[in-house]
Each structure stands twice: as C-alpha cells, then as structure tokens.
C-alpha cells in the first residue's frame, strides 16, 4: 500500500486510506467522513507516541488557543483496531481535522490538507448525485482487479445495505453497535455463522468481509438484508427488539433459499475463498 506520486493519501478500501504507507482509519458518520485523529497525528507529527502527542496538543488547543468548543466536535466512534476488534476512537470530521492539522508544525501537513479538501468536495458531490458514489466505488474495485460481474453485485449490495441502515435509523435502532448486533442476526440466519466467524473462516483480519465474498455469498447477503427491510416495513417494527425479530426472519428467508440451493448443487455456499491475493495477481499480470 503506497501513496500516489503527489504524496496524497489514496483510497485503499471503503473505511481506510493510506498516506506515506500509513493507514488512516475513517468511518461515515452523519453522512460525512470522520477520521481517526491518532492515525493522522502519527503520520503528520512523526511521533512514536501519537496518543501522548494528541493529548498534549488537545490540551494546548483548548487552554492556549481558545478552541474551547473543540472537545464537542470530537466523536468517540468505533473503528477497527490492530487486533481486528472495534474500539472507540477519537474521530473528527474534515472541518475539525483541518483545525487540528493547522496546529501540527510539519511539512507533511500540506498534502494531507489538499486531500481532505478533495474528499470533502467529492462527498458533497455524492450527496447531490448518489450515482457518483456508485461510479467511484466501481472504479476502485476495478482498479483492484475485481471482475465486472462481481463489482455489479458488490455495488448493488452496498445500496441495499444503506437502505437497510436508513430503515433502522428511522425505526429507532440505536446506532452502530445495535446495527452490528442486528447484522450478526441476519448473518447467522442466512449463513449459519456470524460476521466475525465468517471472517475467521476466510482468514481475514481487518479486511472488509463483503469484499471477499463470492458472487453467491453476495447474492444471499443481499437477499437477507432486503428481506429484513421489507419485513420491518410491513410490521412497522420500532426499536431494537422488534427490528431484531425482523432481522432473524429476514435472514431466515435467505437461509432457506441457501439451503435449497445447496441441496440441489451438493455444494456449500459458504466458502473459505477470499480475494487477498488479487492485488498481487494484478501486479504479476502487468509485469508480463
């Protein structure tokens, strides 16, 4: 994983970017990108103790530079840690991150500022025209070497997933932690395993599980989530418990279809297959 020739961060996956070979974690929150402050501080300061550097910098910003409202603009959001578990992490949106970066005396900051401005502009474009987000996602997967037939399913799956999470939000389901529990219920009913068990089966750590699913795995994932959305709407499910029931039932629809197919083909839909070697294969093909 490398930065581009202009030293700007490059998109590596949906929730990860790379700057000078360092990973910067990010997450979509309230319809905008939020970034791990510790990751950014480590890259731009060069400190081998980024947490202490950030604690000292935050104190300086609040006490000496009048940024008393800064703490209110920093969110504790769950990001994937090195051990693969989701942990609460200090995160900031683009505007707040600009203010933090301006206080880090480093020549490395300018390329990052330019990239953040570009990310913010692109996100505004995508809100105005959602089709742009789909096109960018397709281009990213194509650059990684995924076949077009797989890409179409993956992008469609993203749209179905967003429709489901929007439905949960409107039905008083309480944020990412409850979303993760409901997603696990759909997965168990659909495939017989939770997402974490599925990742272990495929030999994944921090990688996105769905980026390593086969066509059939993606199809049944979409069926489970689309079914859950429809059941929640039909039942007018409200709150966590009612939506959990809808998730189990929606997953069961996909699970029954999976079992029927497996009975006909005598092959398991759930596989150990992954795309971990895809980038290396593409590099080898280019070298020939």
LUMDO-190458 format. One record per residue (C-alpha): residue number from 1; residue in one letter; chain; x negated, z, y. Coordinates in Angstrom, 2 decimals, decimal comma. Example, Ala and Ser with C-alpha at 12.3 -4.5 7.8 and 13.67 -1.06 7.14 Angstrom:
REM residues 2
R / 1 / A / A / -12,30 / 7,80 / -4,50
R / 2 / S / A / -13,67 / 7,14 / -1,06
This chain:
REM residues 288
R / 1 / X / A / 0,00 / 0,00 / 0,00
R / 2 / X / A / -1,51 / -1,06 / 3,29
R / 3 / X / A / -0,66 / -1,57 / 6,92
R / 4 / X / A / -0,50 / -5,07 / 8,31
R / 5 / X / A / -3,22 / -6,82 / 10,29
R / 6 / X / A / -1,84 / -5,45 / 13,57
R / 7 / X / A / -2,21 / -1,89 / 12,24
R / 8 / X / A / 1,54 / -1,35 / 12,38
R / 9 / X / A / 3,45 / 0,54 / 9,69
R / 10 / X / A / 5,02 / -1,66 / 7,02
R / 11 / X / A / 8,26 / -1,15 / 5,11
R / 12 / X / A / 7,48 / -0,02 / 1,57
R / 13 / X / A / 10,92 / 0,97 / 0,36
R / 14 / X / A / 14,20 / 1,98 / 1,91
R / 15 / X / A / 13,08 / 5,55 / 2,65
R / 16 / X / A / 9,34 / 5,08 / 3,01
R / 17 / X / A / 6,97 / 3,28 / 5,37
R / 18 / X / A / 3,20 / 3,04 / 5,32
R / 19 / X / A / 0,72 / 3,46 / 8,16
R / 20 / X / A / -3,04 / 3,21 / 7,53
R / 21 / X / A / -2,38 / 3,75 / 3,82
R / 22 / X / A / -0,50 / 6,96 / 4,57
R / 23 / X / A / 3,13 / 7,37 / 3,54
R / 24 / X / A / 5,68 / 8,21 / 6,24
R / 25 / X / A / 8,94 / 9,52 / 4,80
R / 26 / X / A / 12,20 / 8,70 / 6,56
R / 27 / X / A / 15,93 / 9,03 / 5,99
R / 28 / X / A / 19,09 / 7,56 / 7,50
R / 29 / X / A / 20,92 / 10,40 / 9,26
R / 30 / X / A / 23,89 / 9,92 / 11,58
R / 31 / X / A / 23,39 / 6,17 / 11,34
R / 32 / X / A / 19,76 / 6,17 / 12,56
R / 33 / X / A / 16,31 / 6,63 / 11,06
R / 34 / X / A / 14,81 / 10,13 / 11,11
R / 35 / X / A / 11,12 / 10,53 / 10,24
R / 36 / X / A / 9,06 / 13,35 / 8,73
R / 37 / X / A / 7,22 / 14,93 / 11,66
R / 38 / X / A / 4,49 / 16,37 / 9,42
R / 39 / X / A / 3,71 / 12,91 / 7,99
R / 40 / X / A / 3,47 / 11,37 / 11,46
R / 41 / X / A / 1,33 / 14,24 / 12,80
R / 42 / X / A / -1,07 / 13,91 / 9,86
R / 43 / X / A / -1,52 / 10,19 / 10,45
R / 44 / X / A / -1,93 / 10,31 / 14,21
R / 45 / X / A / -3,97 / 13,51 / 14,56
R / 46 / X / A / -6,24 / 13,06 / 11,56
R / 47 / X / A / -5,86 / 16,79 / 10,88
R / 48 / X / A / -6,29 / 18,05 / 7,34
R / 49 / X / A / -3,85 / 20,88 / 8,23
R / 50 / X / A / -0,91 / 18,91 / 9,64
R / 51 / X / A / 1,60 / 21,75 / 9,26
R / 52 / X / A / -0,50 / 24,10 / 11,39
R / 53 / X / A / -1,23 / 21,28 / 13,86
R / 54 / X / A / 2,51 / 20,68 / 14,23
R / 55 / X / A / 3,29 / 24,41 / 14,59
R / 56 / X / A / 0,71 / 24,73 / 17,38
R / 57 / X / A / 1,86 / 21,51 / 19,06
R / 58 / X / A / 5,52 / 22,53 / 18,93
R / 59 / X / A / 4,70 / 25,89 / 20,49
R / 60 / X / A / 2,72 / 24,14 / 23,24
R / 61 / X / A / 5,55 / 21,68 / 23,93
R / 62 / X / A / 8,11 / 24,47 / 24,24
R / 63 / X / A / 6,04 / 27,00 / 26,18
R / 64 / X / A / 3,79 / 24,87 / 28,38
R / 65 / X / A / 5,57 / 21,56 / 28,90
R / 66 / X / A / 9,16 / 22,66 / 29,34
R / 67 / X / A / 10,58 / 20,99 / 26,22
R / 68 / X / A / 12,89 / 23,96 / 25,57
R / 69 / X / A / 15,51 / 21,71 / 24,02
R / 70 / X / A / 13,06 / 20,19 / 21,52
R / 71 / X / A / 13,98 / 22,52 / 18,64
R / 72 / X / A / 17,62 / 21,49 / 18,93
R / 73 / X / A / 16,64 / 17,86 / 18,39
R / 74 / X / A / 14,64 / 18,51 / 15,23
R / 75 / X / A / 16,58 / 18,49 / 11,97
R / 76 / X / A / 15,83 / 20,09 / 8,62
R / 77 / X / A / 16,58 / 17,17 / 6,28
R / 78 / X / A / 15,91 / 16,86 / 2,57
R / 79 / X / A / 13,08 / 14,44 / 1,76
R / 80 / X / A / 11,25 / 13,74 / -1,47
R / 81 / X / A / 8,18 / 15,99 / -1,80
R / 82 / X / A / 4,98 / 15,09 / -3,73
R / 83 / X / A / 6,42 / 16,81 / -6,81
R / 84 / X / A / 9,44 / 14,49 / -6,66
R / 85 / X / A / 11,88 / 17,23 / -5,63
R / 86 / X / A / 14,00 / 17,11 / -2,47
R / 87 / X / A / 12,83 / 19,68 / 0,06
R / 88 / X / A / 13,93 / 20,49 / 3,62
R / 89 / X / A / 11,50 / 18,88 / 6,05
R / 90 / X / A / 11,19 / 18,86 / 9,85
R / 91 / X / A / 12,50 / 15,45 / 10,93
R / 92 / X / A / 13,11 / 13,73 / 14,25
R / 93 / X / A / 14,81 / 10,56 / 15,37
R / 94 / X / A / 12,96 / 7,81 / 17,20
R / 95 / X / A / 13,54 / 9,19 / 20,72
R / 96 / X / A / 12,34 / 12,70 / 19,87
R / 97 / X / A / 9,41 / 11,37 / 17,86
R / 98 / X / A / 8,27 / 9,36 / 20,90
R / 99 / X / A / 8,12 / 12,60 / 22,91
R / 100 / X / A / 6,10 / 14,31 / 20,20
R / 101 / X / A / 3,68 / 11,38 / 19,79
R / 102 / X / A / 3,03 / 11,28 / 23,54
R / 103 / X / A / 1,57 / 14,78 / 23,25
R / 104 / X / A / -0,87 / 13,84 / 20,47
R / 105 / X / A / -4,19 / 12,72 / 22,02
R / 106 / X / A / -5,04 / 9,89 / 19,65
R / 107 / X / A / -5,74 / 6,13 / 19,97
R / 108 / X / A / -3,83 / 5,76 / 16,71
R / 109 / X / A / -0,57 / 6,54 / 18,50
R / 110 / X / A / -0,03 / 3,27 / 20,39
R / 111 / X / A / 0,55 / 1,02 / 17,33
R / 112 / X / A / 2,96 / 3,60 / 15,97
R / 113 / X / A / 4,89 / 3,70 / 19,24
R / 114 / X / A / 5,26 / -0,08 / 19,18
R / 115 / X / A / 6,52 / 0,04 / 15,62
R / 116 / X / A / 9,04 / 2,81 / 16,36
R / 117 / X / A / 10,41 / 0,76 / 19,25
R / 118 / X / A / 10,81 / -2,19 / 16,88
R / 119 / X / A / 12,59 / -0,03 / 14,27
R / 120 / X / A / 14,98 / 1,32 / 16,89
R / 121 / X / A / 15,76 / -2,16 / 18,19
R / 122 / X / A / 16,35 / -3,51 / 14,69
R / 123 / X / A / 18,67 / -0,62 / 13,85
R / 124 / X / A / 20,77 / -1,33 / 16,94
R / 125 / X / A / 20,96 / -4,98 / 15,84
R / 126 / X / A / 22,07 / -3,96 / 12,34
R / 127 / X / A / 24,83 / -1,71 / 13,72
R / 128 / X / A / 26,12 / -4,61 / 15,82
R / 129 / X / A / 25,73 / -7,10 / 12,96
R / 130 / X / A / 25,63 / -5,43 / 9,48
R / 131 / X / A / 24,76 / -8,79 / 7,90
R / 132 / X / A / 21,26 / -8,47 / 9,41
R / 133 / X / A / 20,61 / -5,32 / 7,34
R / 134 / X / A / 21,55 / -7,24 / 4,21
R / 135 / X / A / 19,25 / -10,13 / 5,11
R / 136 / X / A / 16,33 / -7,80 / 5,80
R / 137 / X / A / 16,86 / -5,96 / 2,53
R / 138 / X / A / 16,88 / -9,25 / 0,63
R / 139 / X / A / 13,69 / -10,38 / 2,35
R / 140 / X / A / 11,98 / -7,08 / 1,48
R / 141 / X / A / 12,91 / -7,26 / -2,20
R / 142 / X / A / 11,95 / -10,94 / -2,36
R / 143 / X / A / 8,54 / -10,08 / -0,89
R / 144 / X / A / 8,09 / -7,50 / -3,64
R / 145 / X / A / 8,71 / -10,18 / -6,27
R / 146 / X / A / 12,22 / -9,36 / -7,48
R / 147 / X / A / 14,27 / -12,34 / -8,76
R / 148 / X / A / 17,10 / -13,56 / -6,54
R / 149 / X / A / 19,78 / -12,80 / -9,15
R / 150 / X / A / 18,66 / -9,14 / -9,25
R / 151 / X / A / 18,44 / -8,96 / -5,45
R / 152 / X / A / 22,06 / -10,04 / -5,01
R / 153 / X / A / 23,23 / -7,24 / -7,30
R / 154 / X / A / 20,98 / -4,66 / -5,66
R / 155 / X / A / 22,15 / -5,51 / -2,13
R / 156 / X / A / 25,78 / -5,52 / -3,25
R / 157 / X / A / 25,18 / -2,13 / -4,84
R / 158 / X / A / 23,84 / -0,79 / -1,53
R / 159 / X / A / 27,06 / -1,87 / 0,20
R / 160 / X / A / 29,23 / -0,25 / -2,47
R / 161 / X / A / 27,19 / 2,95 / -2,25
R / 162 / X / A / 27,57 / 3,07 / 1,54
R / 163 / X / A / 31,32 / 2,54 / 1,21
R / 164 / X / A / 31,48 / 5,49 / -1,19
R / 165 / X / A / 29,43 / 7,84 / 1,00
R / 166 / X / A / 31,51 / 6,86 / 4,03
R / 167 / X / A / 34,61 / 7,75 / 2,00
R / 168 / X / A / 33,11 / 11,12 / 1,06
R / 169 / X / A / 32,27 / 11,82 / 4,68
R / 170 / X / A / 35,85 / 11,06 / 5,72
R / 171 / X / A / 37,13 / 13,29 / 2,90
R / 172 / X / A / 35,26 / 16,42 / 3,97
R / 173 / X / A / 32,43 / 16,33 / 1,47
R / 174 / X / A / 29,57 / 18,34 / 2,93
R / 175 / X / A / 26,51 / 16,17 / 3,35
R / 176 / X / A / 23,54 / 15,07 / 1,27
R / 177 / X / A / 23,42 / 18,00 / -1,15
R / 178 / X / A / 27,04 / 17,58 / -2,21
R / 179 / X / A / 26,61 / 13,80 / -2,27
R / 180 / X / A / 23,75 / 14,30 / -4,75
R / 181 / X / A / 25,90 / 16,51 / -6,98
R / 182 / X / A / 28,76 / 14,00 / -6,98
R / 183 / X / A / 26,33 / 11,14 / -7,67
R / 184 / X / A / 24,98 / 13,07 / -10,66
R / 185 / X / A / 28,54 / 13,47 / -11,98
R / 186 / X / A / 29,14 / 9,72 / -11,73
R / 187 / X / A / 25,81 / 9,01 / -13,44
R / 188 / X / A / 26,48 / 11,45 / -16,30
R / 189 / X / A / 29,90 / 9,95 / -16,93
R / 190 / X / A / 28,60 / 6,38 / -16,63
R / 191 / X / A / 25,27 / 6,57 / -18,48
R / 192 / X / A / 25,19 / 9,98 / -20,15
R / 193 / X / A / 22,24 / 11,11 / -18,01
R / 194 / X / A / 21,73 / 12,48 / -14,50
R / 195 / X / A / 19,65 / 10,52 / -11,97
R / 196 / X / A / 16,67 / 12,88 / -12,47
R / 197 / X / A / 16,87 / 12,45 / -16,25
R / 198 / X / A / 17,17 / 8,69 / -15,75
R / 199 / X / A / 14,02 / 8,66 / -13,59
R / 200 / X / A / 12,11 / 10,60 / -16,24
R / 201 / X / A / 13,25 / 8,12 / -18,88
R / 202 / X / A / 11,89 / 5,24 / -16,80
R / 203 / X / A / 8,65 / 7,03 / -15,93
R / 204 / X / A / 9,46 / 7,24 / -12,21
R / 205 / X / A / 8,36 / 9,90 / -9,71
R / 206 / X / A / 9,08 / 9,26 / -6,03
R / 207 / X / A / 10,35 / 5,73 / -6,63
R / 208 / X / A / 13,97 / 4,80 / -5,97
R / 209 / X / A / 15,78 / 4,78 / -9,33
R / 210 / X / A / 18,03 / 1,84 / -8,47
R / 211 / X / A / 15,04 / -0,31 / -7,55
R / 212 / X / A / 14,03 / -0,01 / -11,20
R / 213 / X / A / 17,36 / -0,70 / -12,86
R / 214 / X / A / 18,11 / -3,79 / -14,91
R / 215 / X / A / 20,94 / -6,13 / -13,96
R / 216 / X / A / 23,34 / -4,39 / -16,35
R / 217 / X / A / 22,35 / -0,93 / -15,14
R / 218 / X / A / 23,06 / -2,02 / -11,57
R / 219 / X / A / 26,41 / -3,52 / -12,57
R / 220 / X / A / 27,61 / -0,34 / -14,28
R / 221 / X / A / 26,32 / 1,77 / -11,39
R / 222 / X / A / 28,42 / -0,34 / -9,02
R / 223 / X / A / 31,45 / -0,07 / -11,30
R / 224 / X / A / 31,18 / 3,72 / -11,44
R / 225 / X / A / 30,86 / 4,10 / -7,68
R / 226 / X / A / 33,50 / 1,51 / -6,80
R / 227 / X / A / 35,91 / 3,15 / -9,27
R / 228 / X / A / 35,24 / 6,55 / -7,71
R / 229 / X / A / 36,02 / 5,19 / -4,26
R / 230 / X / A / 39,31 / 3,72 / -5,40
R / 231 / X / A / 40,37 / 6,88 / -7,27
R / 232 / X / A / 39,51 / 9,08 / -4,26
R / 233 / X / A / 41,65 / 6,85 / -2,06
R / 234 / X / A / 44,57 / 6,75 / -4,48
R / 235 / X / A / 44,54 / 10,53 / -4,93
R / 236 / X / A / 43,74 / 11,17 / -1,26
R / 237 / X / A / 41,03 / 13,50 / -2,54
R / 238 / X / A / 39,95 / 16,09 / 0,02
R / 239 / X / A / 36,94 / 18,40 / -0,13
R / 240 / X / A / 34,24 / 18,77 / -2,74
R / 241 / X / A / 36,27 / 19,84 / -5,78
R / 242 / X / A / 38,84 / 17,07 / -5,59
R / 243 / X / A / 36,15 / 14,46 / -4,99
R / 244 / X / A / 34,15 / 15,84 / -7,91
R / 245 / X / A / 37,15 / 15,19 / -10,14
R / 246 / X / A / 37,37 / 11,65 / -8,76
R / 247 / X / A / 33,63 / 11,15 / -9,38
R / 248 / X / A / 33,91 / 12,20 / -13,03
R / 249 / X / A / 36,91 / 9,93 / -13,56
R / 250 / X / A / 35,30 / 7,01 / -11,75
R / 251 / X / A / 32,13 / 7,39 / -13,77
R / 252 / X / A / 34,19 / 7,58 / -16,94
R / 253 / X / A / 35,70 / 4,16 / -16,19
R / 254 / X / A / 32,19 / 2,68 / -16,10
R / 255 / X / A / 31,07 / 4,79 / -19,06
R / 256 / X / A / 33,89 / 3,49 / -21,27
R / 257 / X / A / 33,05 / -0,10 / -20,27
R / 258 / X / A / 29,36 / 0,52 / -21,04
R / 259 / X / A / 30,18 / 1,91 / -24,49
R / 260 / X / A / 32,43 / -1,06 / -25,22
R / 261 / X / A / 29,64 / -3,49 / -24,33
R / 262 / X / A / 27,09 / -1,54 / -26,38
R / 263 / X / A / 29,46 / -1,65 / -29,34
R / 264 / X / A / 29,71 / -5,42 / -29,05
R / 265 / X / A / 26,00 / -6,11 / -28,50
R / 266 / X / A / 24,50 / -3,23 / -30,57
R / 267 / X / A / 22,09 / -2,65 / -27,66
R / 268 / X / A / 21,81 / 0,23 / -25,23
R / 269 / X / A / 22,48 / -0,49 / -21,56
R / 270 / X / A / 20,30 / 2,48 / -20,57
R / 271 / X / A / 16,67 / 1,41 / -20,88
R / 272 / X / A / 13,13 / 2,59 / -20,12
R / 273 / X / A / 12,48 / -0,69 / -18,30
R / 274 / X / A / 11,16 / -0,44 / -14,75
R / 275 / X / A / 9,56 / -2,67 / -12,12
R / 276 / X / A / 6,47 / -0,55 / -11,47
R / 277 / X / A / 4,12 / -3,43 / -12,27
R / 278 / X / A / 5,98 / -6,00 / -10,18
R / 279 / X / A / 3,65 / -5,92 / -7,16
R / 280 / X / A / 0,55 / -6,24 / -9,34
R / 281 / X / A / 2,03 / -9,18 / -11,26
R / 282 / X / A / 2,81 / -10,96 / -7,99
R / 283 / X / A / -0,75 / -10,37 / -6,78
R / 284 / X / A / -2,15 / -11,82 / -10,02
R / 285 / X / A / 0,06 / -14,90 / -9,72
R / 286 / X / A / -1,16 / -15,51 / -6,18
R / 287 / X / A / -4,77 / -15,23 / -7,33
R / 288 / X / A / -4,36 / -18,01 / -9,90
